[in-house]
């Protein structure tokens, strides 16, 4: 009888390899089945079954890896892929409209994580609010484009191997949709849910189904699945669009402070403006654009997958996979702000209360304030498609060939109709944060809901398109020896990202908003908010669009760009094992070579400028897994990885030249990629059935970190013709860019940085407890990350799930928490940094099996109605609210039918 650890490897291979057994597997099938019969098999289903399969995937992997496996056909543990991934140690997510959008892995931003679908790297861009980054034109993957019902497994690869495609220093997320050979024969599953939001008080449908079957003596399989959902969400709250002070904002100091009533004592040191001492009030932090906020989202998401598999012979299988998804979102945004920006010289503070910290205004009343109501209608659509054909061919007993060719496209477009209603006269205004530091009481000196008090002007009508196209061809050859497996392959990728903007010109400003305004079309605005919120007057989109708007989109060429990226990679790796006394060491060695060629295009004076660049990288990888005992696995990963520069930083277009002083602000198409030396060391103790206690430490030494800075270098020759034709260039007085280095303000490879940390995991079914408690279980993990000046990094995060599950019914509560994190270090408006308060997300899920075919479900997302809170840091020591809003609780009641 095999040792326990070898038995487990045999069992996992049989359980997870799929129903179709190829020639190499067939030669050992009878022996393997006999060995597997000699050990007890734990057969569980539901959430606990998903955990068990994921645990086996992790245990048998050579590299550091986490997996999430569907609980049942078409039933992922969460309604959103990102929500499921966030429960993996080391992962934190950002949300858009209360739904997971992007992930941060081990402290590194979304652009450092690579995402594949059915073995091919894929792009995905969706739209968001300004604070969420708008339309995603970077390398980060937007997971909210997909319904979770379309997938049956996700792997998170934290330590790379040579056979994995390069690009993700943080790691790689591998998504897998279902295939007909995953199942024995005919399968059908359908689900229907109704979702209810506690703020909108509307019910939204969510439906999915999958049908799969095998024909022709199981040689042909066909699978089709579809998912549809609607989602109506409102974000309601208060915002400031950062805080500022008169001396830092650049618009002058307060008009007159001689009669200002000051409660409290400013503690700002020597307050100076233009070298002269001024009233300390001018150094107190004040909300820049205090405003009630409303974000309404009406979302519709559809997705389809199809898979055809053909086992042409016992040794050759051909698979065609397709996935199509569409996300439509209509976002209505209203905010009503009073302006403390660049106009302080026109403002007179009449009374202020200083915060106990002495640095910010807690409450204040002012004269000479300008007011504006901003209304935005944002129509966004993302169309995603991927088609992959792959083949697996066993040549004899020891050689296997794998081939894959695929194409994927993500096309995201957002049209934004923004209108401003500006108060005709300056007014008095006051705010008071005394009772709620996140949402103040507001006072106005006029009838804020009288349309005759406003004009209608400054229509900003813009559209953004991000088209991302990927084509991939891969070929792999594997030698399956008794003692060693050798694998070699080649991969070619052609990626193109096109970013373009358009605008509607000639909006006719109106002297009065009468006839083009209406009360906010939400009669219960702010009713469930933690603070005072009152409805206000907004633009009437229908009236404006029908009477004033001529929709003719004109390209904004200067803001548009395209980056093409061709990569050619070759690799070789070896898997083997060594017996060291009573221990078994599983090893993976390999090296990957990749050549990258970029073609960056932008616009100058309406003409195209194009610059090419290329670079080569060798990426070795060693992954070791020592089965120290039957229950303990010790892992070590020594690898090198890379992440290519952000796409918009490569844009060579729209430069800003100062020919007299010899300077230029422009992108940098010659950037080198980030490269990282990685160490992963982990100990995993599988101390009981379905149980794990594990600790992993990791370290990443990252070279070529990209920052925006200044450096002297000659202007690239690609710009010479444009400079010669520039009316602003006078060769008599200008510095010659051909011979004299210019000061370039651009992204550069300037720094080295490191990221280190550790992850802890505890997972166990509590079957040792008496009575009903034996059906309980715990899944938990904790992550700590150390790094300097890394955007989006939370120092600590944890996940905790407690579940109760029987064959007939079950429930679980999951808590996800991450620390505050900084989102940028720009120092805009005088602030040292911007950040986000770490949320605590609590979710609930339950089921009841009426019979073998019918299951009833009830789920609650954001059970505690967690608020989103953004902040700025002022001088670096403050926590000043930037946005404070909530999206409410989401309730889902549904049913699943399986046959």
C-alpha positions in Angstrom: 0.0 0.0 0.0 1.3 3.5 -0.9 2.4 6.0 1.7 -0.4 8.4 2.6 1.1 11.3 0.7 1.5 9.3 -2.5 -2.0 7.9 -2.2 -3.3 11.5 -2.0 -1.5 12.5 -5.1 -3.0 9.5 -7.0 -6.5 10.4 -5.7 -6.2 14.0 -6.6 -5.0 13.2 -10.1 -8.0 10.9 -10.7 -10.5 13.3 -9.2 -9.3 16.5 -10.9 -8.0 15.4 -14.3 -11.5 15.1 -15.8 -13.5 12.2 -17.1 -11.6 11.8 -20.4 -8.4 9.7 -19.7 -5.7 9.9 -22.4 -3.3 7.2 -23.5 -0.6 8.0 -20.9 -3.2 8.0 -18.1 -4.9 4.8 -19.4 -1.7 2.7 -19.0 -1.7 3.4 -15.3 -5.5 3.5 -14.8 -6.0 0.1 -13.4 -3.1 0.3 -11.0 -4.1 3.7 -9.8 -7.7 2.7 -9.1 -6.5 -0.2 -7.1 -4.3 2.0 -5.0 -7.0 4.5 -4.5 -9.4 1.8 -3.3 -7.1 1.1 -0.4 -7.7 4.5 1.2 -10.7 6.2 2.5 -12.2 8.9 0.2 -13.9 11.9 1.8 -16.8 12.7 -0.4 -18.4 16.1 0.4 -20.3 18.6 -1.6 -21.5 22.2 -1.4 -19.2 24.9 0.1 -17.3 22.3 2.2 -16.7 20.3 -1.0 -15.4 23.3 -2.8 -13.0 24.0 0.1 -11.8 20.4 0.0 -11.1 20.4 -3.7 -9.3 23.7 -3.4 -7.2 22.3 -0.5 -6.2 19.3 -2.6 -5.2 21.6 -5.5 -3.0 23.6 -3.2 -1.4 20.5 -1.5 -0.4 18.8 -4.7 1.0 21.8 -6.5 4.7 22.3 -6.6 4.6 26.1 -6.7 2.8 28.5 -4.3 -0.8 28.4 -5.4 -4.4 29.0 -4.2 -7.5 27.7 -5.9 -11.2 28.4 -5.8 -13.5 25.6 -7.1 -17.2 25.8 -7.9 -19.4 24.4 -5.2 -21.6 22.7 -7.8 -22.2 23.0 -11.6 -22.5 26.7 -12.3 -22.4 27.7 -8.6 -19.4 29.7 -7.6 -19.0 30.5 -3.9 -19.8 34.2 -4.5 -21.9 36.2 -7.0 -18.8 38.1 -8.2 -15.4 36.6 -9.2 -13.5 39.4 -7.4 -15.6 38.8 -4.3 -14.5 35.1 -4.3 -10.8 35.9 -5.0 -10.7 38.4 -2.1 -11.1 35.5 0.4 -7.7 34.2 -0.8 -4.7 35.1 1.5 -2.8 38.1 0.1 -5.7 39.4 -2.0 -7.7 42.7 -1.4 -10.2 44.2 -3.8 -11.5 47.6 -4.8 -15.2 48.1 -5.5 -17.2 50.2 -7.9 -20.8 50.8 -7.0 -20.5 48.3 -4.2 -19.3 45.5 -6.5 -15.8 44.0 -6.7 -13.9 45.4 -9.7 -10.1 44.9 -9.4 -7.8 43.0 -7.1 -4.6 43.9 -5.3 -2.3 40.9 -4.7 0.4 41.0 -2.0 0.3 44.7 -1.8 0.9 45.4 -5.5 -1.7 47.3 -7.6 -3.9 45.5 -10.2 -1.5 46.2 -13.0 1.0 43.8 -11.4 -1.4 40.9 -11.6 -1.9 39.0 -14.9 -5.2 37.4 -15.8 -5.8 34.5 -18.1 -9.0 32.8 -19.4 -8.8 29.2 -20.5 -5.1 29.4 -20.8 -4.9 32.7 -22.7 -4.1 36.2 -21.3 -7.2 38.4 -21.7 -8.0 42.1 -21.4 -11.1 43.5 -19.7 -12.0 47.2 -19.2 -15.0 48.7 -17.6 -16.0 52.2 -16.6 -16.2 53.8 -13.2 -16.5 57.0 -11.3 -13.7 59.6 -11.3 -12.4 58.3 -7.9 -12.5 54.8 -9.3 -10.3 55.8 -12.3 -13.0 56.2 -15.0 -12.6 53.9 -18.0 -9.7 51.4 -17.3 -7.0 52.0 -19.9 -4.3 50.2 -17.9 -3.1 46.7 -17.5 -5.4 45.9 -14.5 -8.2 43.5 -15.1 -11.8 44.4 -14.4 -13.5 41.3 -13.0 -17.0 42.9 -12.9 -17.4 42.2 -16.6 -18.1 38.6 -15.9 -20.9 36.7 -14.0 -19.5 34.1 -11.7 -21.8 31.4 -13.0 -19.7 31.2 -16.2 -16.7 29.7 -14.3 -15.9 26.5 -12.5 -12.4 27.2 -11.2 -10.0 30.0 -10.5 -6.3 29.5 -9.7 -4.2 32.2 -8.1 -0.5 31.5 -9.0 1.7 33.3 -6.5 5.0 31.8 -7.5 5.6 31.5 -11.2 7.0 28.6 -13.2 8.9 28.9 -16.5 5.9 27.5 -18.4 3.7 30.3 -17.2 3.5 33.4 -19.3 5.3 36.4 -18.0 3.8 39.7 -16.9 2.6 39.4 -13.3 5.1 40.3 -10.6 2.3 40.0 -8.0 0.9 36.8 -9.5 -1.4 35.3 -12.1 -5.1 34.7 -11.9 -6.3 31.8 -14.1 -10.0 31.6 -14.9 -11.5 28.4 -16.3 -15.0 28.0 -17.8 -16.7 24.6 -17.9 -16.1 22.0 -20.6 -18.3 19.1 -21.6 -15.6 16.5 -20.9 -15.7 17.7 -17.2 -18.9 15.7 -16.8 -19.9 12.1 -17.3 -22.9 12.8 -19.6 -25.9 14.9 -19.8 -26.0 17.8 -17.3 -28.5 20.6 -17.0 -28.5 23.3 -14.3 -30.5 26.5 -14.1 -30.8 29.2 -11.4 -33.0 32.2 -10.9 -32.6 34.9 -8.2 -34.3 38.1 -7.3 -32.0 40.8 -5.9 -33.3 43.5 -3.6 -31.4 46.6 -2.6 -32.1 48.3 0.7 -31.6 51.9 -0.7 -33.2 51.7 -4.1 -35.9 49.3 -2.8 -36.0 47.7 -6.3 -36.0 44.1 -7.2 -33.5 42.9 -9.9 -33.4 39.6 -11.7 -30.4 37.3 -12.0 -30.6 34.1 -14.0 -28.2 31.5 -15.4 -28.3 28.0 -17.0 -25.9 25.5 -18.4 -26.5 22.4 -20.6 -23.9 19.8 -21.4 -23.9 16.4 -23.1 -21.6 13.9 -24.7 -22.3 12.0 -27.9 -20.9 9.5 -30.4 -19.6 7.0 -27.7 -18.4 9.9 -25.6 -16.1 11.2 -28.3 -18.0 14.5 -28.8 -19.1 16.9 -26.1 -21.0 20.1 -26.3 -21.6 22.6 -23.6 -23.5 26.0 -23.5 -24.1 28.3 -20.7 -25.6 31.8 -20.3 -26.0 34.3 -17.4 -28.0 37.4 -17.2 -28.4 40.0 -14.4 -29.7 43.4 -13.7 -28.4 45.6 -10.9 -29.9 48.8 -9.6 -27.6 50.6 -7.1 -27.4 54.0 -5.6 -24.4 55.5 -3.9 -25.5 58.3 -1.6 -23.3 60.5 0.6 -21.2 63.5 1.1 -17.9 64.6 -0.5 -15.3 67.3 -0.4 -13.1 66.6 -3.5 -10.1 67.0 -1.2 -9.3 69.7 1.3 -7.0 72.7 0.8 -5.8 75.9 2.4 -5.6 79.4 0.8 -1.8 79.5 1.0 -1.5 76.1 -0.8 -4.2 76.4 -3.4 -2.6 79.2 -5.4 -5.6 81.4 -5.7 -4.7 84.0 -3.0 -5.6 84.3 0.6 -9.0 85.2 2.2 -10.3 88.6 1.3 -10.7 89.9 4.8 -10.2 88.1 8.2 -10.1 91.2 10.4 -13.7 90.6 11.7 -13.7 86.8 11.6 -14.9 85.2 14.9 -12.5 82.4 15.7 -13.5 79.6 18.1 -10.5 77.5 19.1 -6.8 78.1 18.5 -5.0 77.5 15.1 -1.8 75.5 15.5 -0.2 76.0 12.1 3.1 77.5 12.9 4.2 80.6 11.0 1.6 81.1 8.3 3.1 82.7 5.2 1.9 83.7 1.8 4.4 84.9 -0.9 7.0 85.3 1.8 4.9 87.4 4.2 3.2 86.4 7.4 -0.6 86.2 7.2 -3.6 85.4 9.4 -3.3 81.7 10.5 -6.8 81.1 9.2 -5.2 81.0 5.8 -3.3 77.9 6.8 -6.2 75.9 8.1 -7.5 73.0 6.0 -10.9 73.7 4.5 -13.1 71.4 2.4 -12.4 72.3 -1.2 -15.7 71.5 -2.8 -18.1 70.4 0.0 -21.1 68.7 -1.6 -23.9 66.1 -1.2 -23.3 63.3 -3.7 -25.5 61.0 -5.6 -24.4 58.2 -7.9 -27.1 56.1 -9.5 -26.2 52.9 -11.4 -28.5 50.9 -13.6 -26.5 47.9 -14.8 -27.2 45.0 -17.1 -24.8 42.1 -17.6 -25.1 39.2 -20.0 -22.6 36.4 -20.7 -22.4 33.3 -22.8 -20.0 30.4 -22.9 -19.7 27.6 -25.4 -17.4 24.6 -25.6 -17.1 21.8 -28.1 -14.7 18.9 -27.5 -13.8 16.1 -29.9 -11.8 13.1 -28.9 -10.7 12.2 -32.4 -8.8 9.2 -31.1 -7.8 7.9 -27.7 -4.7 10.1 -28.0 -6.0 13.3 -29.5 -8.5 15.8 -28.2 -9.6 19.1 -29.8 -11.4 21.8 -27.9 -13.1 25.0 -29.0 -14.0 27.5 -26.3 -15.8 30.7 -26.6 -16.9 33.4 -24.1 -18.9 36.5 -24.9 -19.9 39.0 -22.2 -21.5 42.5 -22.3 -21.8 45.0 -19.5 -24.1 48.0 -19.9 -24.2 50.7 -17.2 -26.1 54.0 -17.0 -24.7 56.1 -14.3 -26.4 59.3 -13.1 -24.3 61.5 -11.0 -25.4 64.7 -9.1 -23.5 66.9 -6.8 -24.1 70.3 -5.3 -20.9 72.1 -4.3 -19.7 75.4 -3.0 -16.3 76.5 -4.1 -13.2 76.9 -1.9 -10.7 76.6 -4.8 -8.6 79.3 -6.4 -11.1 82.0 -5.3 -10.2 82.6 -1.7 -9.4 86.2 -2.5 -13.1 86.7 -3.0 -14.2 84.9 0.2 -14.7 86.4 3.6 -14.9 84.0 6.6 -17.4 85.4 9.1 -17.0 82.7 11.8 -15.0 79.5 12.1 -14.5 76.8 14.7 -11.0 75.3 14.7 -10.7 71.5 15.2 -9.0 70.4 18.4 -6.0 69.4 16.3 -5.5 73.1 15.4 -5.0 72.3 11.7 -8.5 72.1 10.1 -11.8 74.0 10.1 -14.4 72.0 12.0 -17.2 74.5 11.3 -17.4 77.8 9.4 -19.6 80.4 7.8 -18.5 82.5 4.8 -19.5 85.3 2.5 -18.6 85.6 -1.2 -19.0 81.9 -2.0 -19.7 80.7 -5.5 -22.0 77.7 -5.9 -22.6 75.1 -8.6 -24.7 72.1 -9.3 -23.1 69.5 -11.5 -25.2 66.8 -13.3 -23.7 64.0 -15.3 -25.2 61.3 -17.4 -22.7 58.5 -18.2 -23.7 55.8 -20.7 -21.1 53.0 -20.7 -20.8 49.7 -22.5 -18.2 47.0 -22.5 -18.2 44.2 -25.1 -15.9 41.3 -24.4 -15.2 38.2 -26.5 -12.7 35.4 -26.5 -12.4 32.4 -28.8 -9.7 29.7 -28.2 -9.0 26.5 -30.1 -6.7 24.0 -28.3 -5.5 20.5 -28.9 -3.9 17.8 -26.8 -2.1 15.0 -28.6 -0.3 12.1 -26.9 2.4 10.7 -29.3 3.0 7.3 -27.9 3.3 6.8 -24.1 5.8 9.5 -23.3 5.3 12.5 -25.5 2.4 15.0 -25.3 1.9 18.0 -27.5 -0.4 20.9 -26.6 -1.4 23.6 -29.1 -3.5 26.7 -28.6 -4.5 29.7 -30.7 -6.9 32.3 -29.4 -8.1 35.8 -29.9 -9.8 38.2 -27.4 -11.2 41.7 -27.5 -12.5 44.1 -24.9 -14.2 47.3 -26.2 -15.2 49.7 -23.5 -16.9 53.0 -24.4 -18.2 55.7 -22.0 -20.2 58.7 -23.1 -20.4 61.5 -20.5 -22.9 64.3 -20.6 -21.9 66.8 -17.9 -23.8 70.1 -17.3 -23.1 72.8 -14.8 -25.7 75.1 -13.2 -23.8 78.0 -11.6 -25.3 80.4 -9.1 -25.7 83.8 -10.7 -24.5 85.7 -7.6 -22.1 85.0 -4.8 -23.7 83.9 -1.6 -23.2 83.0 2.1 -22.7 79.4 3.0 -21.8 77.4 6.1 -20.8 73.9 7.1 -20.5 72.2 10.5 -18.7 68.9 11.1 -19.1 69.0 14.9 -21.7 66.2 15.1 -20.4 64.1 12.2 -16.8 64.4 11.0 -17.8 62.7 7.6 -21.1 64.5 6.8 -21.7 68.1 8.0 -24.8 70.2 8.6 -25.1 72.8 5.8 -26.6 76.2 5.7 -27.4 78.3 2.7 -28.1 82.0 2.1 -30.5 81.6 -0.7 -33.3 79.4 -2.2 -31.1 76.6 -3.5 -34.0 74.9 -5.4 -35.1 78.0 -7.5 -33.9 77.4 -11.0 -33.9 81.1 -11.8 -30.9 81.5 -9.5 -28.7 79.6 -11.8 -27.5 79.6 -15.4 -26.7 76.5 -17.5 -23.2 76.5 -18.9 -20.0 74.7 -19.5 -21.4 71.6 -21.0 -18.6 69.1 -21.0 -19.6 66.4 -23.4 -16.9 63.7 -23.7 -16.6 60.1 -24.8 -13.8 57.7 -24.0 -13.1 54.4 -25.9 -10.6 51.8 -24.8 -10.2 48.9 -27.3 -7.9 46.1 -26.2 -7.1 43.3 -28.6 -5.0 40.1 -27.8 -4.0 37.4 -30.2 -2.1 34.4 -28.9 -0.4 31.2 -30.3 1.2 28.7 -28.0 2.9 25.3 -28.6 4.1 23.0 -25.8 5.9 19.6 -25.9 6.1 17.4 -22.8 8.2 14.3 -22.2 6.6 12.1 -19.5 9.3 10.0 -18.1 9.2 7.6 -15.1 11.5 9.8 -13.0 11.3 13.2 -14.8 8.9 15.3 -16.8 10.5 17.8 -19.3 8.4 20.5 -20.9 9.4 23.0 -23.5 7.4 25.5 -25.5 6.9 28.7 -27.4 4.4 31.5 -27.1 3.6 34.5 -29.3 1.3 37.4 -28.3 0.2 40.4 -30.2 -1.5 42.9 -28.0 -2.9 46.3 -29.1 -4.5 48.9 -26.8 -6.2 51.9 -28.4 -7.3 54.8 -26.2 -9.3 57.5 -27.9 -11.4 60.5 -26.8 -14.2 62.5 -28.5 -16.2 65.5 -27.7 -19.3 67.4 -28.7 -18.5 71.0 -29.5 -20.5 74.2 -29.4 -22.9 73.6 -26.4 -25.1 76.7 -26.2 -24.8 78.2 -22.7 -28.0 79.5 -21.2 -28.4 82.5 -19.0 -31.1 80.8 -17.0 -31.6 77.2 -16.0 -35.4 77.7 -16.0 -36.9 75.0 -18.3 -33.7 72.8 -18.1 -33.8 71.9 -14.4 -35.8 69.6 -12.2 -35.8 68.4 -8.6 -33.6 65.3 -8.2 -35.6 62.4 -9.5 -35.1 60.5 -6.3 -37.7 61.4 -3.7 -36.1 59.5 -0.8 -32.5 60.7 -1.3 -30.5 60.4 1.9 -33.3 58.7 3.8 -30.9 55.9 5.1 -27.7 57.9 5.2 -25.6 58.3 8.3 -25.9 62.1 8.3 -27.9 65.0 6.9 -28.7 64.8 3.1 -31.4 66.7 1.4 -32.6 66.5 -2.2 -31.6 69.4 -4.5 -32.2 70.8 -8.0 -30.4 69.1 -10.9 -30.2 69.3 -14.7 -33.1 67.9 -16.7 -31.2 65.6 -19.1 -34.2 65.0 -21.4 -35.0 68.7 -21.8 -31.4 69.6 -22.5 -30.7 66.8 -24.9 -33.9 67.4 -26.9 -33.7 71.2 -27.1 -30.1 72.1 -26.9 -27.9 69.2 -27.9 -26.6 68.3 -31.4 -24.9 65.0 -30.9 -21.9 65.1 -33.3 -18.8 63.5 -31.8 -15.4 65.1 -32.8 -12.1 63.3 -32.2 -9.8 64.7 -29.5 -6.7 63.5 -31.2 -4.2 65.1 -28.8 -5.6 62.9 -25.9 -5.6 59.7 -27.9 -2.9 57.0 -28.2 -2.2 53.4 -29.2 0.3 50.9 -27.9 1.1 47.7 -29.7 3.1 45.0 -27.9 4.5 41.9 -29.5 6.1 39.2 -27.4 7.9 36.0 -28.3 8.8 33.6 -25.5 10.5 30.3 -25.3 10.9 28.2 -22.2 12.1 24.8 -20.9 11.3 23.3 -17.5 11.7 20.0 -15.7 9.6 18.3 -13.0 11.2 15.6 -10.9 11.3 14.2 -7.4 13.9 13.0 -5.0 13.6 10.7 -2.0 15.5 12.1 1.0 15.3 9.6 3.7 11.6 9.2 4.5 10.8 12.5 2.8 9.8 13.2 -0.8 11.1 16.4 -2.5 9.1 17.5 -5.6 11.0 19.9 -7.8 10.3 22.2 -10.7 13.2 23.9 -12.5 13.0 26.1 -15.6 14.0 29.2 -17.4 11.9 31.5 -19.7 13.2 33.9 -22.3 11.0 36.6 -23.7 11.5 39.4 -26.2 9.1 42.4 -26.1 8.7 44.9 -28.9 6.5 47.9 -28.4 5.1 50.4 -30.9 3.8 53.5 -29.2 1.7 56.0 -31.2 0.4 59.4 -30.2 -0.6 62.7 -31.9 1.2 66.0 -32.4 -0.4 68.8 -34.4 -2.9 66.4 -35.7 -0.2 64.1 -37.0 0.9 60.7 -35.8 4.2 60.2 -34.0 5.4 56.6 -33.7 8.3 55.3 -31.6 9.5 51.7 -31.3 11.3 50.0 -28.4 12.3 46.5 -27.5 13.9 44.6 -24.6 14.7 41.0 -23.6 14.3 39.2 -20.3 15.5 35.9 -18.9 13.3 34.6 -16.1 14.6 31.6 -14.2 12.3 29.7 -11.7 12.9 27.1 -9.1 10.0 25.7 -7.0 10.5 23.0 -4.4 7.8 21.2 -2.3 9.2 18.9 0.4 6.8 16.4 1.9 8.6 16.4 5.2 6.0 14.1 6.8 2.7 12.6 5.7 1.0 15.8 6.9 3.6 18.6 6.4 4.6 20.2 3.1 7.5 22.8 3.1 7.7 25.0 0.0 10.5 27.2 -1.4 10.2 29.3 -4.5 13.2 31.2 -6.0 12.0 33.0 -9.1 12.3 36.1 -11.3 9.3 37.8 -12.8 8.4 41.0 -14.7 5.6 43.4 -15.3 5.6 45.7 -18.3 5.1 49.5 -18.0 1.7 51.0 -17.7 0.3 51.6 -21.2 -0.6 55.3 -20.9 3.0 56.1 -19.7 4.3 55.0 -23.1 2.3 57.6 -25.0 4.7 59.7 -27.0 1.9 62.2 -28.1 0.8 65.6 -27.0 4.1 66.8 -25.7 4.4 70.2 -24.1 7.6 72.0 -25.2 9.3 75.1 -23.6 11.9 75.9 -26.3 13.3 78.9 -24.4 14.1 77.1 -21.2 14.7 73.7 -22.8 12.1 71.5 -21.2 9.4 69.1 -22.3 6.6 67.2 -20.6 5.8 63.9 -22.4 5.3 60.2 -22.0 8.2 57.8 -22.3 8.0 54.9 -24.8 11.5 53.7 -23.9 10.6 52.5 -20.4 12.0 49.2 -19.2 9.7 46.7 -17.5 9.6 46.2 -13.7 11.6 43.1 -12.8 11.6 41.3 -9.5 13.6 38.7 -7.7 11.2 36.7 -5.6 11.5 34.4 -2.6 8.5 32.4 -1.3 8.9 30.1 1.7 6.0 28.3 3.3 5.1 25.5 5.7 1.8 23.8 5.4 0.5 21.3 8.1 -2.5 19.2 6.9 -3.2 18.1 10.5 -6.5 16.5 9.9 -8.9 15.6 7.1 -9.9 18.8 5.2 -7.8 20.9 7.6 -4.8 23.2 7.2 -2.6 25.4 9.3 0.0 27.2 7.1 2.4 30.1 7.1 4.1 31.7 4.1 6.7 34.5 4.0 7.5 36.3 0.8 9.9 38.9 -0.5 10.1 40.7 -3.8 13.1 42.9 -4.7 11.7 45.0 -7.6 14.0 46.9 -10.0 13.2 49.6 -12.5 10.3 51.0 -10.5 8.6 53.7 -12.6 8.0 57.2 -11.2 7.4 60.5 -12.9 10.5 62.7 -12.5 12.8 65.0 -14.4 15.9 64.0 -16.2 18.1 65.6 -18.9 18.3 63.9 -22.3 18.2 64.8 -25.9 14.8 65.1 -27.5 14.0 62.0 -29.6 14.5 62.5 -33.3 10.9 61.4 -33.9 9.9 64.9 -32.8 12.3 67.0 -35.0 9.9 67.5 -38.0 7.1 68.5 -35.7 9.3 71.0 -33.8 10.5 72.5 -37.1 6.8 73.1 -38.1 5.8 74.4 -34.7 4.9 78.1 -34.9 6.1 78.4 -31.3 9.6 77.3 -32.2 12.0 80.2 -33.1 15.5 78.9 -33.9 16.9 82.3 -33.2 16.0 82.3 -29.5 15.2 78.6 -28.9 17.6 76.0 -27.5 18.4 73.5 -30.3 16.8 70.2 -29.2 19.1 68.3 -31.6 22.2 69.3 -29.7 21.2 70.5 -26.3 19.6 68.1 -23.7 16.1 69.2 -22.6 14.8 68.7 -19.1 12.2 65.9 -19.6 9.3 65.6 -17.1 8.2 62.1 -17.9 7.9 58.6 -16.4 11.3 57.1 -15.8 12.9 53.9 -14.4 14.3 55.6 -11.3 14.0 53.4 -8.2 14.3 50.0 -6.7 11.7 48.9 -4.2 10.9 45.9 -2.1 7.8 44.2 -0.9 7.8 41.7 1.9 5.2 40.1 4.2 3.7 36.9 5.5 0.4 35.0 5.1 -1.3 32.8 7.7 -4.0 30.2 7.0 -6.2 28.2 9.3 -9.0 26.0 7.9 -10.8 23.2 9.5 -14.3 21.5 9.7 -15.2 21.3 13.3 -16.5 17.7 13.1 -14.9 16.9 16.5 -17.5 19.1 18.3 -20.5 17.4 19.8 -24.0 17.2 18.4 -25.2 19.8 15.9 -21.9 21.7 16.2 -20.0 19.0 14.3 -21.4 20.5 11.1 -19.6 23.7 11.6 -16.3 24.8 10.0 -13.9 27.7 9.9 -11.9 29.2 7.0 -9.6 32.1 7.9 -6.4 33.8 6.7 -4.3 36.9 7.6 -1.9 38.8 5.5 0.7 41.4 6.5 2.7 43.4 3.9 5.6 45.8 4.2 6.5 48.2 1.4 7.2 51.9 1.0 5.2 54.2 -1.2 3.2 51.5 -2.9 -0.2 52.7 -4.2 -3.2 50.6 -3.1 -1.3 48.6 -0.5 -3.0 47.7 2.8 -0.5 46.7 5.5 -2.8 44.0 6.9 -5.9 42.2 5.7 -7.8 39.2 6.9 -10.7 36.9 5.9 -12.8 34.9 8.3 -15.7 32.5 7.3 -17.7 30.4 9.7 -20.0 27.9 8.0 -22.6 25.3 9.0 -23.5 22.7 6.5 -25.4 19.4 6.3 -26.5 17.4 3.2 -29.8 19.2 3.3 -29.1 22.8 4.4 -26.3 25.1 5.3 -25.3 28.7 5.9 -22.1 30.8 6.2 -21.0 34.2 7.2 -17.8 35.7 5.7 -15.9 38.8 7.0 -13.3 40.5 4.8 -11.2 43.4 6.3 -8.3 45.4 4.9 -6.4 48.3 6.4 -6.5 51.9 5.1 -4.5 52.3 2.0 -3.1 55.2 0.0 -4.2 55.5 -3.6 -1.8 58.2 -4.8 1.1 60.4 -3.6 0.4 63.3 -5.9 0.0 66.0 -3.2 -2.7 67.7 -5.3 -4.1 70.9 -3.7 -1.4 70.7 -1.2 -2.2 67.3 0.2 0.6 64.9 0.8 -1.5 61.8 -0.3 -5.0 60.5 -1.0 -6.3 57.3 0.5 -9.2 55.0 1.2 -10.4 53.9 4.6 -10.2 50.1 4.8 -13.6 48.5 4.6 -15.0 45.6 6.6 -17.3 43.6 4.2 -19.7 41.1 5.8 -21.6 38.6 3.5 -24.1 35.9 4.3 -25.1 32.8 2.2 -27.4 29.9 2.8 -29.1 27.0 1.0 -31.8 24.4 1.5 -31.9 21.3 -0.6 -35.6 20.5 -1.2 -34.5 17.3 -3.0 -31.7 16.1 -5.2 -32.7 18.4 -8.0 -34.0 21.6 -6.4 -32.1 23.9 -4.0 -33.4 27.2 -2.5 -30.8 29.9 -1.7 -30.8 33.1 0.3 -27.8 35.5 0.3 -27.0 38.9 1.6 -24.1 41.1 0.3 -22.8 43.8 2.5 -24.8 42.7 5.5 -23.7 45.6 7.7 -24.2 48.3 4.9 -20.5 49.2 5.1 -19.7 52.7 4.0 -17.0 53.7 1.5 -14.8 56.4 2.8 -12.0 58.2 0.8 -9.7 60.7 2.5 -6.8 63.0 2.1 -3.9 63.5 4.5 -3.4 67.3 4.4 0.1 67.9 5.7 0.5 64.1 6.0 -0.8 63.8 9.6 -4.5 64.3 9.0 -7.5 62.2 8.0 -9.8 64.5 6.0 -12.9 63.0 4.4 -12.9 63.1 0.6 -16.0 60.9 0.0 -18.3 59.2 2.4 -21.2 57.1 0.9 -23.0 53.8 1.0 -24.7 51.5 -1.4 -26.9 49.6 1.0 -27.5 45.9 1.5 -28.2 43.5 -1.3 -30.6 40.6 -0.7 -30.8 37.6 -3.1 -33.5 34.9 -2.9 -33.3 32.2 -5.5 -33.6 28.6 -6.6 -31.4 26.2 -8.5 -32.5 23.2 -10.5 -30.0 20.4 -11.5 -30.5 17.3 -13.5 
